[in-house]
Amino acid sequence: MPAIERCLMVEANHGQLSVVKQCQLLSLQRSRFYYNLRAETAENLVIMRWLEEQYFDTPFYGVLRLTALLAAAGFVVNTKKVRRLMTHVGWRTLYQKPHTSIADKASYKYPYSLKGLAVTHSNQVWVVDITYLPMAKGFLYLYAVIDVYSRFVVGCGISNSMTAEWCSAITKEAIERHGKPGIINSDQGSQFTSEAHVKLLKIYEIKISMDGKGRAIDNIFIERFWRSIKYEDIYLKAYENGVTLYHGVSKYMQFYNTKRLHQSLEYKTPEALYYAAAAA
């Protein structure tokens, strides 16, 4: 069970059990319960929303161009601030640069394995990624695991931090629930080049694939999902806090998997296609 879900179960004014005892019973660190969601100013949240929308038009823009655009739009920004907010929204500038160095083998980086691959059935390829979800005040992180063939979300979680251990736990739960895929693709973020992530996939003998640096288009399947959940739910609902966001996302995930018809899937739902292909 995700940490945020366990936090929601703790009652500060419980008549019989103290917060300490409740956290012990739920295997929850007290720091998680007392953690205050990081707050961003209203202007920063507007900028983050602007960056999300701008990315689909100019994914090749870097921090200098974005800083200039924001300044021209009337925002008081500098490159340090823009770079930090770009990190929060997961902006990965698309660019090609000369191969002037060889990556350190100890950093757990792997080549991209999906180019030219025909994906023909469920559990052949999964993709994983992290994005931010804005609220009225502050934001949380969403991690998702998606089956490429069916677009079925086989696992997801929400947290106020994005540790490698948190991501690996959700991936492991998805594997135990739905079976292991042949390949899992990710970007080269620290969560996915970590020992925890790589070790988990090696234990299950899953082939590791990673996007080329600066090439977010390699993981286009999950990028499309981020766009769907944000434009169809998050931006429309403008959730006030973590509790309402958590329940809203849970509801949307159920809708996305079982009711939302996909044009690219010949108007089938991800769940129907996922289990039909698995049974074939």
Secondary structure, DSSP 8 states (H G I E B T S, - for coil): --HHHHHHH--TT-SSS-HHHHHHHTT--HHHHH-------HHHHHHHHHHHHHHTT-TT--HHHHHHHHHHTT----HHHHHHHHHHHT----------S---GGG-------TT----STTSEEEEEEEEEE-SSSEEEEEEEEETTT--EEEEEEESS--HHHHHHHHHHHHHHH---SEEEE-S-TTTSSHHHHHHHHHTT-EEEE--TT-GGGGHHHHHHHHHHIIIIIHHH---SHHHHHHHHHHHHHHHHHT--BGGGTSB-HHHHHHHHHH-
